[in-house]
Amino acid sequence: MAEIRFVDQTLRDGQQSLWGMRMQAGMALPVVPLIDRVGYDVVDFVGSSMMEVLVRHCQEDPWEGLDLIVAAMPRSPMRAGVRNTAIISMSVTPDALMDLWVRTLCRHGVRSFWIYDVLHWNIDKTHRLAKVAKEFGAEVVASLMYTLSPVHTDAFYAEKADLLAASPDVDGLLIYDTAGVLTPERARTLIAAVRPRAHGKYFELHCHACAGIAPLTYLAAIEAGVTTLHTCARPLANGSSLPSIESMLRNVRIAGHTAAIEERLLAPISAHFEAVARAAGLPLGVPVEYDLLLFEHQIPGGMTGTLRNQLAEHGMAERLDEVLHEVALVRRELGYPGMATPFSQLVGTIAVLNIVSGQRYAVIPDEVVQYAKGFYGQPVAPIDPDILDRIMATPRAALLLAVPEQPDLEEIRRPHGAVSDEELLLRALIAPHFIERMRAAGPVRQDYPLLASRELDAVRRLMTRSMARQLDVATEGFAVSLRR
């Protein structure tokens, strides 16, 4: 029997997978005090892509929203995800700006980080950022980005675990399965291989539910010694997201394990986000059917919709399966990069261009050239020689740098003048006119304006009665009880 701990992904990967990162602060603020009381080890919340989407599409200041959420959750450490070489999806960010990114997040109350590199190449950069986070006493988990290929063996991951965990600034390791293709059988052998090489560090497991097997994989991982699982509130779970806390809490208890989770708080949290989804016209997560093709292309679930939309723009929506088969082929030709940002986008874009144009590699984006030249790190396997020749024969190949430039922070600041660190980081992410539109929109709305229901009124009243020893609130079809 084990004590199972949970990391909440509702506010970050759940809404990233199902809502395209369009959860505004006011959509969550009424209920985050309840999330704070559930008993999660950590609440994951911040990502640079989320900040970009909030500014660009929602005209909302993400720094102000972060401050509001952190202030409303004094008990739960807030987590941020950091790709160790970039805050911009398809680029590489100078080290000085990466360090500033981590320090600024810490100053805004973030006290936990998961740091990743899809190629597992720039491990020194993971260690450097972990040291920066430790300046503020923050927890750091380094990620093993799980994917299927002939190269990504248990021995491969054991070697990377050894290197990542060697730093005293790394507290734990996170096995991160973006496509949901980690099976229970492979979880057992993988964990058995990496645990002896982890320098005694603890493990977390993050599996998407794209293939419908993630709950089974979680239970197998517990048997193998993993005790921290990533889940979401049910409206933002399943499908391309992660398993729900409701189902996993039930499963681990039936399996004979324990968990210090306040189960009575889960229903009002889910009721809130279901109401938000209805009001905003956003999808709810539902379990998916098993699809064997997923194990070939390994596209993260949320990106399948992007590919479908790209094809629809060209009147080719019916060719999605053809694109997914092409994704698997392109990935093999490019040396089996893991299917997470930025390589899922890179491989997916090439696959769509190949199908739409009718000619393979007729168009080669700059990012593919940079990948081939080692801009993101060394590919885990050799690129197909014929494909590499075609990439390097493009006119842009001679112009693009093989190694990213490393200006210091003073050089980075110079074009922007005397701006705050927060403003500098936003300008590194987003074009100035989007930031100006965000400023013109005014302060962050602290309550989503379309929400008006008895259920949410009940949750709000619950929040205002923090000193009550017992409070029962009920409306038709909805009831919640809180005892302190």
Stockholm file with secondary structure:
# STOCKHOLM 1.0

chainA/1-484         MAEIRFVDQTLRDGQQSLWGMRMQAGMALPVVPLIDRVGYDVVDFVGSSMMEVLVRHCQEDPWEGLDLIVAAMPRSPMRAGVRNTAIISMSVTPDALMDLWVRTLCRHGVRSFWIYDVLHWNIDKTHRLAKVAKEFGAEVVASLMYTLSPVHTDAFYAEKADLLAASPDVDGLLIYDTAGVLTPERARTLIAAVRPRAHGKYFELHCHACAGIAPLTYLAAIEAGVTTLHTCARPLANGSSLPSIESMLRNVRIAGHTAAIEERLLAPISAHFEAVARAAGLPLGVPVEYDLLLFEHQIPGGMTGTLRNQLAEHGMAERLDEVLHEVALVRRELGYPGMATPFSQLVGTIAVLNIVSGQRYAVIPDEVVQYAKGFYGQPVAPIDPDILDRIMATPRAALLLAVPEQPDLEEIRRPHGAVSDEELLLRALIAPHFIERMRAAGPVRQDYPLLASRELDAVRRLMTRSMARQLDVATEGFAVSLRR
#=GR chainA/1-484 SS CCBCEEEECIIIIIHHHHHTTCCCHHHHTTTHHHHHHHCCSEEEEECHHHHHHHHHHHCCCHHHHHHHHHHHCSSSCEEEEEETTBSSTTSCCCHHHHHHHHHHHHHTTEEEEEEECTTSCCHHHHHHHHHHHHTTTCEEEEEEEECCSSSCCHHHHHHHHHHHHTSTTCCEEEEEESSSCCCHHHHHHHHHHHGGGSTTCEEEEEECCTTSCHHHHHHHHHHTTCCEEEEBCGGGCSTTSCCBHHHHHHHHHHTTCBCCCCGGGHHHHHHHHHHHHHHHTCCCCCCCCCCTTHHHHCCCHHHHHHHHHHHHHTTCGGGHHHHHHHHHHHHHHTTCCCSSTTHHHHHHHHHHHHHHHSSTTSSCCHHHHHHHTTTTCCCSSCCCHHHHHHHHTSGGGGTSCSSCCCCCHHHHHGGGCSCCHHHHHHHHHSCHHHHHHHHHTCSCCSSCTTCCCHHHHHHHHHHHCTTCSEEEEEETTEEEEEEC
#=GC SS_cons         CCBCEEEECIIIIIHHHHHTTCCCHHHHTTTHHHHHHHCCSEEEEECHHHHHHHHHHHCCCHHHHHHHHHHHCSSSCEEEEEETTBSSTTSCCCHHHHHHHHHHHHHTTEEEEEEECTTSCCHHHHHHHHHHHHTTTCEEEEEEEECCSSSCCHHHHHHHHHHHHTSTTCCEEEEEESSSCCCHHHHHHHHHHHGGGSTTCEEEEEECCTTSCHHHHHHHHHHTTCCEEEEBCGGGCSTTSCCBHHHHHHHHHHTTCBCCCCGGGHHHHHHHHHHHHHHHTCCCCCCCCCCTTHHHHCCCHHHHHHHHHHHHHTTCGGGHHHHHHHHHHHHHHTTCCCSSTTHHHHHHHHHHHHHHHSSTTSSCCHHHHHHHTTTTCCCSSCCCHHHHHHHHTSGGGGTSCSSCCCCCHHHHHGGGCSCCHHHHHHHHHSCHHHHHHHHHTCSCCSSCTTCCCHHHHHHHHHHHCTTCSEEEEEETTEEEEEEC
//
